[in-house]
Amino acid sequence: MKLAVISGSHRNGSESGKVARYVQQQLASAADVSSTYALDLADNPLPLWDPEVRQPSERWERVWSPISAELTASDAFVIVAPEWGGMVPAGLKNFFLLCTRGELAHKPALLVAVSSGTGGAYPIAELRMSSYKNTYVCYIPDHVIVRSVTGLLNDPATPQSQDDERIRARLRYALGVLLQYGKALQQVRESGAIDLARYPFGM
């Protein structure tokens, strides 16, 4: 399987980017993973959504099509979302608006929220509530919240504390569950039951 990891922070050198790189490293060593793809939204490189994205457009073909192809070829996703003012960053919400070609459809995703303090629950709730409708992404029941992130995952190889070991164990578990969902939902997409041409939007 191919797995894609999306880092939703706009900031260069972000803690979300650090978490995303750790996750990608863990996935790259998994037996069921043939390749990984990383999309880092640092500096918000994606233009804001506009209706032209659904029409033939040289600008969107140049900017979005290479990313769309990588996502379409992926079987499962990890979405790393920081909490900014109790919300998901605008660039990450914009990313979901751009996924209009079935890139995420009927594929599992693991949500990983990031907080410098004891927060992190709001991005999970927001994304579960609002980002699945037209993308048809299937969030698995498990999620991970990396709280007090500045003290965690700083050494990819060696935990630095009990909390560091605990979050690594939770990530290993959740990624293992994600991979099993990835295998299972391949059968759903191959079943012939999916008709995105007729039903491109959720209700």
N, C-alpha and C positions, 0 to 999 in steps of 0.2 A: 504494500500500500504506500501511497504518497501522502504525507501529512503536511499541512500548511500551518504556520504560526504567525499570527498577526499581532504586532505590538501597537497598541492604540494610543500611545502618548505622542504628542507633537514635539516634545523636547528632545534635543540631542543629549546623549549621556543620561537618559532617564533610567529610573529604577525599573520601570516596566520593560525597557529594552533589556536590562540585565536579566530579569525573570524570563523573558522570551528566549534569550540566548541559552539560558540553562535548560529550559524546556526543550528547545531544539536539539541540544546536545544529548539529552536523555532519549529523545525519540530516535535520533540517528543511530543509537546503539541498540535499538530494539530489533528483535529478530524478524518481526512482521513488517518492518518499515523498509521500503526499498529506497526512498529518497524523501527529502524535506525541502520545503520552500519557506522563506522568511520574508514577510512584508512589514517593514518598520515605517510607521507614519511620522517619524521625526521630521520636523519642519513642515508637516502637512503637505506633502508633495502632490496630493490629488486635488484637482480643481473641484470647486463646489458643484454639486449636482445641478443640472438644468435639463429641461425636457429633451434637448438635442441628443442626450446620451442614448435615447431609445431609437434614434434615427441614424442613417448613414452619415458619418461625420468624420472628416479627416483629423480634426483635433482629438476627438474621443478615441478614434482608432489608434492614434499614435500614443496617447497617454494611458488609456485603459485596456486596450486589447491584449498587450503582453501580460498584464496582471490577471486579466480575466482568463486567459489561457492556462496560466499556472493554477489558478483556483479551480477551474473546471477539471483539470487533470488530477486534482487532489481528492482523496477519499474521506478525509476528516480534518477538523480544524481545532486549533487552540486559539482562543481570543483572550489576549491579555489586556485588561482595561484598568487604568488608574482611576481613582476617585478624585475629581476636581470639583470642589464646592458641592459635594454630594451628587455629582453628575458624571456621566460618561463624556469624555472630550468630544468636541464638535467634529473633529476629523474622523473619529471612529464611527459616529453616527452617519457622517457623510459616506464613509466606506460602504455601509450597508445599503444606503440609497443607490449607490452605483452598481450594486450586484443585481442587475436586471436581466441577466442572460442565463439564469439557472445555475450560476457558478456554485452556490451553496446548497442547492435544492436537494432535499432528502438525503443529506449527509450529516453525520453527527459532529457536534462541537462541544468542547469543554471550555467553560468560562473560568478565567483566573483573574480575580480582582487584586489590585495592589493599593496599599495604603501606607503612608509613612507613620501613621498612628494606629488607632484601634478601630478605624472605620473599615470601609470596603464592601459593606452589604448593599449599598445603593446601586452601584454599577451592575451587580448581579440581577437585582430586581428590575432595573430599567431595561437591560438587554433582554431578559426573559420576557418582558411584557411587550416590547415594541419593535424588536429587530427581526423577528421570525416571520411576520405575516406574508410579505411578498418575496422574501428570500427563500422561504421554506426550509431554512436551516433547522436542524433538530438538536436542540440542546439536551445533553444527557442529564440525568437527575443529579449527578455529582457536580460540585464545583469546588474551587479552592479560593480562599482569601488569604493573601500574603500580607499580614499585618506587621507593622514595625519593620518594613522591608529593608531599611538601610543597614540593619544588622544581620541580614539573612542572604544566603546564596552568593556571598562575596568570593568565596573560594569554590570553584565548581567541583573540585575533587573531594574536599574535606569539610565536613560540618564544623562550625566554630562554637556551637552551643547546643543545648538540648532542644531549644526552639528551632534551631536550624535543622537539626536531624528530624524533628517532628514534621516540619513543613516539606522536607524532601521526601519523607515516607508517604505523606499524603499525596504529593504530586505523583510519585511512582504509582501509587494505587489508582488515582484518578486517570492517569495516562493509560494504564493497563485496561481499565474499564472502557475508555474511549476507543482503544484499538479493537476491542471485541465488538463494540457498536459499529465500528467501521466495517468490519467483516460482514456483520448482519445486514446492514443497510445497503451493501452492494447488491444483495439479492432483491431488495425492494426496488432499486433503480433498474435492475435487469428484468423485472417481472412483466413489464409491459403495462402495468397499471397506471404509471405516471404519464400525464398528458399536459405538459407545460404550454404547448401551443394553444390548447383550448382553454386552459385554466392557469394563466400566468400570474394571477394575483390571488392571494388568500382572502378570506371573508372576515 
